[in-house]
């Protein structure tokens, strides 16, 4: 939870820093996200390889410490007035490298702790905790910007990461026996990708993870611009919008807990993806702050359901010897979001956020319907 609070506080601070303190555009926001995402895409498979071969707790302590250092560096740069946009780009790239290595470990630790029988319930519980922090984190971030400036968000992030390091160090060392073959890193990455391609069920699960990552999630990077240019509001409004997503996610987490033992989880995944597209599309039509907040709260329900169930399917349906590599692909899909966000940002600069994001949601909804109708196997998972 400490990690989640720090992450969301940093997201609020970084978005406000680029869009307002440095006078950045939608494209600048997209570039920051792109640099982070590029390393998630490029290095996550290698993160899965390392996670499958070395003691995970020690790795996570190291990675969290590096993240705290990055946050502290940003706080100092902002406080001294030395910050420039290229520095934000550099720290975003560094954060992406660390997250690419740490992401697979965090997911695998859940499976290591509870095993396959309770995996979905554990993911739901983890999701509830994380989503609670999504409510608290943005609110804290918006308040800190108003009270002590943007640098306060990075100071809080660094403190939360230091707490995360201390808590991680107390985790049990016990881990399952590694059953993956002792092959080289590049051969391991290639064999993991080949496994997903030849296993139709896994290919469908991964495809459903990619679709919203590319077409839906990028809109979140542009919430600062929606708050200022569409709603004509300030930092607190941005915090409310981000927190609203977290409120909905809490409801979504409860739904996952109820639905976790139901058959045909694939149907839930596809339904959540479709309603996510529709609700974000409705958000782009709002022009009043509290109506926008309420719409995003509803929209927040669906990615919580979608992500938790899709994550569970990835680990439960993957062959044991390929599990760490499949989980690495999940982290890799997160990194695809900024690539699409760069295009979305350029389009927003030209045609405006409401029109562009609304059009993207229509395309995403249509593709989800096509995939649902054409894949009986996905509906039966």
C-alpha positions in Angstrom: 0.0 0.0 0.0 2.9 2.3 0.7 4.1 1.7 -2.8 0.7 2.4 -4.3 0.3 5.7 -2.4 3.8 6.8 -3.5 3.1 5.8 -7.1 -0.2 7.8 -7.3 1.2 10.8 -5.5 4.1 10.8 -8.0 1.7 10.5 -11.0 -0.3 13.5 -9.9 2.9 15.5 -9.2 4.6 14.6 -12.5 1.5 15.3 -14.6 1.1 18.7 -13.0 4.8 19.5 -13.2 4.8 18.9 -17.0 1.4 20.3 -17.9 1.5 23.4 -15.7 4.9 24.2 -14.0 6.8 23.6 -17.2 4.1 24.7 -19.6 4.0 21.4 -21.4 1.5 20.1 -24.0 -0.4 16.9 -24.4 2.6 15.7 -26.5 5.0 16.4 -23.7 2.9 14.4 -21.3 2.8 11.6 -23.8 6.6 11.6 -24.3 7.1 11.3 -20.5 4.8 8.3 -20.4 6.4 6.9 -23.6 9.9 6.9 -22.2 8.8 5.0 -19.2 6.7 2.6 -21.2 9.5 1.9 -23.8 11.6 0.3 -21.1 8.7 -1.7 -19.8 8.2 -3.1 -23.3 11.9 -3.7 -23.9 13.1 -5.0 -20.5 10.0 -6.7 -18.9 10.8 -10.1 -20.6 14.3 -9.9 -19.1 12.7 -8.9 -15.7 10.7 -12.1 -15.9 13.8 -14.1 -16.6 15.6 -12.7 -13.6 12.6 -13.1 -11.4 12.5 -16.8 -12.2 16.1 -17.4 -11.3 17.0 -15.3 -8.3 15.6 -14.7 -4.8 12.8 -12.2 -5.4 12.6 -10.5 -2.0 16.2 -9.1 -2.3 15.6 -8.0 -5.9 12.5 -6.1 -4.8 14.4 -4.3 -2.0 17.0 -3.1 -4.5 14.5 -2.0 -7.1 12.4 -0.1 -4.5 15.5 1.6 -3.2 16.3 2.8 -6.7 12.8 4.1 -7.2 13.1 6.1 -3.9 16.4 7.6 -5.2 14.7 8.7 -8.4 11.8 10.4 -6.5 14.2 12.2 -4.2 16.2 13.5 -7.1 13.1 14.9 -8.7 12.1 16.6 -5.4 15.5 18.3 -5.2 15.4 19.5 -8.8 12.0 21.0 -8.4 12.7 22.6 -5.0 15.9 24.2 -6.4 14.2 25.4 -9.5 16.7 23.5 -11.7 14.1 21.2 -13.2 13.7 21.2 -17.0 11.6 19.0 -19.2 14.5 16.9 -20.4 15.2 16.0 -16.8 11.7 14.8 -16.4 12.2 12.7 -19.5 15.4 11.2 -18.0 13.9 10.3 -14.7 10.8 8.8 -16.4 13.2 6.5 -18.4 15.0 5.5 -15.2 11.7 4.7 -13.5 10.7 2.6 -16.5 13.8 0.5 -16.2 13.3 -0.2 -12.6 9.6 -1.0 -13.0 10.3 -3.4 -15.9 12.5 -5.4 -13.5 10.3 -5.1 -10.4 6.8 -5.6 -12.0 7.0 -9.3 -12.7 8.3 -9.9 -9.2 5.4 -8.2 -7.5 2.9 -10.3 -9.5 4.8 -13.5 -8.8 5.0 -12.9 -5.1 1.2 -13.1 -4.9 1.2 -16.5 -6.6 4.2 -17.7 -4.4 2.2 -16.8 -1.3 -1.2 -18.3 -2.0 -0.8 -20.8 -4.8 -3.3 -21.4 -7.7 -6.4 -22.3 -5.7 -6.7 -18.9 -4.0 -5.0 -16.9 -6.8 -8.1 -14.9 -7.9 -9.2 -14.1 -4.4 -5.6 -13.0 -3.5 -5.5 -10.8 -6.6 -8.9 -9.3 -5.7 -7.7 -8.5 -2.1 -4.5 -7.0 -3.5 -6.5 -5.0 -5.9 -8.8 -3.7 -3.2 -5.8 -2.5 -1.2 -4.2 -1.0 -4.3 -7.4 0.7 -5.3 -8.0 2.1 -1.9 -4.6 3.8 -2.3 -5.7 5.1 -5.7 -8.4 7.1 -3.8 -6.0 8.4 -1.1 -3.0 8.9 -3.3 -4.4 11.4 -5.8 -6.2 13.4 -3.1 -2.9 13.7 -1.2 -1.1 14.6 -4.4 -3.5 17.4 -5.3 -3.5 18.7 -1.7 0.3 18.7 -1.6 0.6 20.7 -4.8 -1.7 23.3 -3.3 0.0 23.4 0.1 3.7 23.0 -0.5 4.2 22.9 -4.2 4.9 20.1 -6.7 8.1 19.0 -5.0 6.0 17.9 -2.1 4.6 15.1 -4.2 8.0 13.7 -4.9 9.1 14.0 -1.3 6.1 11.9 -0.2 6.7 9.4 -2.9 10.3 8.9 -1.8 9.2 8.5 1.8 6.5 5.9 0.8 9.1 4.0 -1.2 11.5 3.9 1.8 8.7 2.5 3.9 8.0 -0.1 1.1 11.7 -1.1 1.3 11.5 -1.7 5.0 8.3 -3.8 4.7 9.6 -5.8 1.8 12.7 -6.7 3.7 10.4 -8.4 6.3 8.8 -10.8 3.8 9.5 -14.5 4.1 12.3 -15.8 2.1 10.4 -19.0 1.2 9.8 -19.4 -2.6 8.7 -22.3 -4.8 11.2 -24.5 -6.4 12.0 -23.1 -9.9 11.1 -25.6 -12.6 12.1 -23.5 -15.6 14.9 -24.8 -17.7 18.3 -23.2 -17.2 18.6 -21.6 -20.6 20.2 -18.3 -21.5 18.3 -15.0 -21.1 17.6 -14.4 -24.8 16.6 -18.1 -25.4 14.3 -17.9 -22.4 12.6 -14.7 -23.7 12.2 -16.2 -27.2 10.8 -19.5 -25.8 8.3 -17.7 -23.6 7.0 -15.7 -26.6 6.8 -18.9 -28.7 4.8 -20.6 -25.9 2.2 -17.8 -25.9 2.0 -17.9 -29.7 1.4 -21.6 -30.0 -0.9 -21.9 -27.0 -4.2 -20.4 -28.4 -5.7 -19.9 -25.0 -2.7 -17.9 -23.7 -2.6 -16.0 -26.9 -6.2 -14.9 -26.4 -5.6 -13.9 -22.8 -2.6 -11.8 -23.7 -4.5 -10.2 -26.6 -7.2 -9.1 -24.2 -4.6 -7.6 -22.0 -3.1 -5.6 -24.9 -6.4 -4.2 -26.2 -7.2 -1.7 -23.4 -3.5 -1.0 -22.7 -3.2 0.4 -26.3 -6.6 1.9 -26.9 -8.2 2.9 -23.5 -5.6 3.4 -20.7 -3.7 6.2 -22.5 -6.5 8.7 -21.7 -5.4 8.8 -18.0 -2.2 10.7 -19.0 -4.3 13.6 -20.2 -6.5 14.1 -17.2 -4.5 17.2 -16.2 -5.4 18.8 -19.5 -9.0 17.8 -19.2 -9.1 19.4 -15.8 -7.7 22.7 -17.0 -8.8 23.1 -20.6 -12.2 21.3 -20.6 -13.4 21.8 -17.1 -11.5 25.1 -16.5 -10.4 23.9 -13.0 -7.1 23.4 -11.2 -4.9 20.9 -9.4 -7.6 19.9 -6.9 -10.0 19.0 -9.7 -7.3 16.9 -11.3 -6.9 15.1 -7.9 -10.7 14.5 -7.8 -10.8 13.0 -11.2 -7.9 10.6 -10.5 -9.4 9.7 -7.1 -12.8 9.0 -8.7 -11.2 6.2 -10.7 -10.0 4.7 -7.5 -13.4 4.9 -5.8 -14.9 2.9 -8.7 -12.0 0.5 -8.5 -12.9 -0.3 -4.9 -16.3 -1.4 -6.1 -14.7 -3.3 -8.9 -12.5 -5.2 -6.4 -15.5 -6.3 -4.5 -17.1 -7.6 -7.7 -14.0 -9.6 -8.4 -14.1 -11.1 -4.9 -17.7 -12.3 -5.6 -17.1 -13.5 -9.1 -13.7 -15.1 -8.5 -15.0 -18.7 -8.2 -17.5 -18.5 -11.1 -16.9 -20.4 -14.3 -16.0 -18.8 -17.6 -14.1 -15.8 -16.2 -13.3 -14.9 -19.8 -16.8 -13.6 -20.3 -16.4 -11.3 -17.3 -13.1 -10.0 -18.7 -14.7 -9.2 -22.1 -17.7 -7.6 -20.5 -15.6 -5.4 -18.2 -13.5 -4.3 -21.2 -16.6 -3.3 -23.2 -18.2 -1.3 -20.4 -14.9 0.4 -19.6 -14.7 1.7 -23.2 -18.3 2.9 -23.1 -18.0 4.7 -19.7 -14.8 6.5 -20.6 -16.5 7.6 -23.8 -19.3 9.0 -21.7 -16.8 10.8 -19.6 -15.5 12.8 -22.6 -19.0 14.2 -23.1 -19.1 15.8 -19.6 -18.4 19.5 -19.0 -19.3 19.8 -15.3 -16.7 18.8 -12.7 -18.8 16.7 -10.4 -20.6 15.0 -13.3 -17.1 14.2 -14.7 -16.1 12.8 -11.3 -19.2 10.7 -11.0 -18.7 9.3 -14.5 -15.1 8.4 -13.9 -16.1 6.7 -10.6 -18.4 4.4 -12.7 -15.7 4.0 -15.3 -13.2 3.0 -12.6 -15.2 -0.1 -11.7 -14.5 -1.9 -15.0 -10.6 -1.8 -15.3 -10.4 -3.1 -11.7 -12.5 -6.2 -12.6 -10.8 -6.5 -16.0 -7.2 -6.3 -14.7 -7.7 -8.6 -11.7 -9.3 -11.4 -13.6 -7.0 -11.1 -16.6 -4.0 -11.2 -14.3 -5.4 -14.3 -12.6 -6.0 -16.0 -15.9 -2.4 -15.4 -17.0 -0.9 -17.1 -14.0 -3.5 -19.8 -13.5 -3.6 -20.9 -17.1 0.2 -20.7 -17.9 2.3 -23.8 -17.7 4.4 -23.7 -14.5 7.7 -23.6 -16.4 6.6 -20.5 -18.3 4.8 -18.6 -15.5 7.4 -15.9 -14.8 7.8 -15.2 -18.5 4.0 -14.9 -19.1 3.8 -12.5 -16.1 6.6 -10.5 -17.7 4.5 -10.2 -20.8 1.7 -8.7 -18.6 4.2 -6.0 -17.4 5.2 -5.5 -21.0 1.6 -4.8 -22.0 1.5 -1.9 -19.5 4.4 -0.4 -21.3 2.5 -0.4 -24.6 0.1 2.3 -23.2 2.5 5.3 -23.7 3.3 4.3 -27.3 -0.4 4.7 -28.1 -0.5 7.7 -25.8 2.1 9.6 -28.0 -0.3 9.3 -31.0 -3.3 10.2 -28.8 -1.4 13.2 -27.4 -0.5 14.5 -30.9 -4.1 14.1 -32.0 -5.4 15.9 -28.8 -3.1 18.8 -29.5 -4.8 19.2 -32.9 -8.4 18.3 -32.3 -8.9 18.4 -28.6 -9.2 15.8 -25.9 -12.9 15.1 -25.9 -13.2 14.4 -29.6 -10.0 12.3 -29.8 -10.5 10.2 -26.7 -14.2 9.6 -27.5 -13.2 8.3 -31.0 -10.6 6.0 -29.5 -13.2 4.5 -27.1 -15.5 3.8 -30.0 -12.8 1.9 -31.8 -11.9 -0.1 -28.6 -15.5 -1.0 -28.0 -15.9 -2.2 -31.6 -12.8 -4.4 -31.5 -13.9 -5.9 -28.1 -17.2 -6.8 -29.6 -15.6 -8.4 -32.7 -13.2 -10.4 -30.6 -16.0 -11.5 -28.3 -18.2 -12.6 -31.2 -15.4 -14.4 -33.1 -13.7 -16.3 -30.2 -15.8 -19.0 -28.6 -12.7 -20.3 -26.8 -12.2 -17.0 -25.1 -15.8 -17.0 -23.9 -15.3 -20.4 -22.3 -12.1 -19.7 -20.4 
